[in-house]
């Protein structure tokens, strides 16, 4: 399916969902200094060809404007004539879509995910066990233990994108860039949001638990 064959109402629906999520996350302070990015896939999917709406680069995410989002293809190239630039990390979104076929990806920077990812960065994963919100990731095993992947953060985004295939774990709908932020995804915006909120609860739980042991 070409981008022009995707129904207009589907494109508009994706933009509206992104606006709502952006507003909610901005209210929580999850987009400091224009950081973070959001995307939702539209149209049919194959690993070789797909399209998604993504946040524009360098925009204040605490306000709504006509320049907040644009549509790009599987290589992160704009699908329409525009002066807007996609978020710098669009290639990471594209790689996650290609590998998982998910429907939405949300990326935020918070104090907790930065500190925890730095603390466990050398180990390549953040361990968590017995935390209630692990269930929010769709893992219902009693006293479940998970490991959330952590990858190095480079200035060159293509270098990070190259690391994603080896780091992804099918049962964990997220990946953390060391001392940078988390990417969480799901089949749709609702699921991606639930996963992101669950990860953030887990990170804060780990941080506060470690602090209590000091």
N, C-alpha and C positions, 0 to 999 in steps of 0.2 A: 504494500500500500504506500502510495506517495503521500507526502504531507498535505497536498491540496485535496486529497480524497478523504481526509479525516473530517467528520462532521463538525461544523462550526460549534454546535452546542456542546460537543465533547471538549473542544479547546476552551470555550468560555467556562465550562464547568471546572476544568483543571485550574484555570486562573483564579476563579472564585474560591476554590478550596485552598489554594496557596495563600491568598489574601487573609483568609480566616486563621490559618495556622500561623502565618507571620505575625498577625496581630496578637495572638495568644502568647507566642514565644517572646515577642518583644516586651510584653507586659511583665514577663518573668525576668527580664534582663538577660536573656540568652543571646542577644546580638550586640555585644559591646563594640563600639567603634566601627560599625558597619560590617562586623565579622559574621560568619555563618552563611549558609546557603540552603535553599530548599528546591526540590524538584518533584514533578509528577509526570509520569509517562502517559502519552496519548497514542491512540491508534493500535494497530496490530503489532505484534512483536516477533522478531527473529533476532538471534545474536548478531546477524550481519546488518540488520536494518531496523531502526526504531527512532522514535522522536519523543522529546520531553520538553516541558516548560521548566525554566530554571530562573532563579533570581539574577537580576542584572548586577554587574560589578559596581562596588563603591556606593551603593544607595543606602540612605538612612531607612532602616527597616522598622522604625517606630512610626512612620507615616505611610500613607497610601498615595501613590502617584501612577499615572499611565505608563511610567517607565520602570516599574518594579520588576517585570518579568519579560522574557522572550522565549521563543521556541527554537530548539536546536536539534540537530540530527545525532546519529550514533558517534560521530567524531567531534561533537561539540561545536559544529558550525551553525550559525543562524540559518533558519529556514526561510526567512523573509528579509526583504530589504530593511535595514535598520541601522541606526547609529549606536545602538546599545551594544555593550560587550557582556557576554555571559560571565558569571562568577569565575574567578581564576581557577577554582577547583572543579570546574565542569567536567574535565576529563576523568576525574575520580568517580563522579556520578555515572558517567558513561560506562566506565569499566564495571562498576557494580551492577548496573542494569544488564550489561552484556552477559555477565556471569550468573546472575540470579534470576533475571526475568521479572524482577519485582515491579511494583506499580508506583512507589513513591520513596524518596530518600530525603532525610532531614539531617542537617549538620549544624551543630551549635558548639560554642566555646563557653565552658563554665569553669569556675575555680575548681570544683571538685573533679571534673574529668581531667583537667590539666594536671593537678597535683597527683592524683592516683596514677595516671598514665606515666608520669615521670618516675614515680616510685617503683613501678613494675616494668619500666621500659626495657631494661636489660634482660628481663626474663621472657619478653615477647608476648606476654599475656597477663591479664588481671584475673586472679582467682577469686571466686565468690562461692560461698556455700551456705545453705540454710537460710537465705534471705527471702522473705516473703515475696518480694516483687520479681523474683526469678520466674514466678508463674506468669507474670505479664509478658514474658518472652515466649510463652507457649510451652514451657517446660514444667510439668506437674509432678515429677518424681519427688517423693518425700526426701527432705534434706538434700535436695539436688546440689551438685557441685558443677560449676561451669568455669570456663576460662574465656575471657573476652580478648580477642587478638589486639595487640599493639604493634604498630609499624612505625619506623623512623619517619621523622618529618623533615623533608628536604625543601629547599627554596624552589627547585625545579619540579613542577607538578608531574610531568611525565615520568620522572624517577619514582615518585610515589605510586603512580598508577601501575607501574611495572611490578610492584610488590604485592598488589591486591590479590591476584590469583592464588599465590602460595599461602597467603595469610587467612583467607576466608575459611570459615567453618560452617558447614551447612545448617547446623542446629543453632547457631548464634547469629541473629539478624543485626549485627553491628560490628564495627571495627573502629579502633581509636588511633589517631595520629598522636605520637608522643608529644606531650606538652603543647597540645594544639586543640584537639576537640574530637567529638564522636560523630560518626556517621551511623545512622540507624535507618532501617528500611522495612518495608512491609508490602503486602499485596495491594494495599491502597493507602490513602492518607490516614484514615482512622487507625489502621494497624501500625503504620510507621510511627505515628504519634504515641500510641500506647507503648511501643517498644522503646522509643526515646525516653519517655517519662520513666519507664522501668529501669533503664540503664542509669539515668541520673539519680534515682532513688538508691540504686545499688552502690554507686560511687560515693554518695554522701554517707551511706551506711558504713562502708569500708573505712572512709576517712575518720568518721566520728568514733568508730570502734578502735581504730589504731590510736587515736588521741586519748581515749580513756585508759589505754595501757601504759601511757607515758608516766 
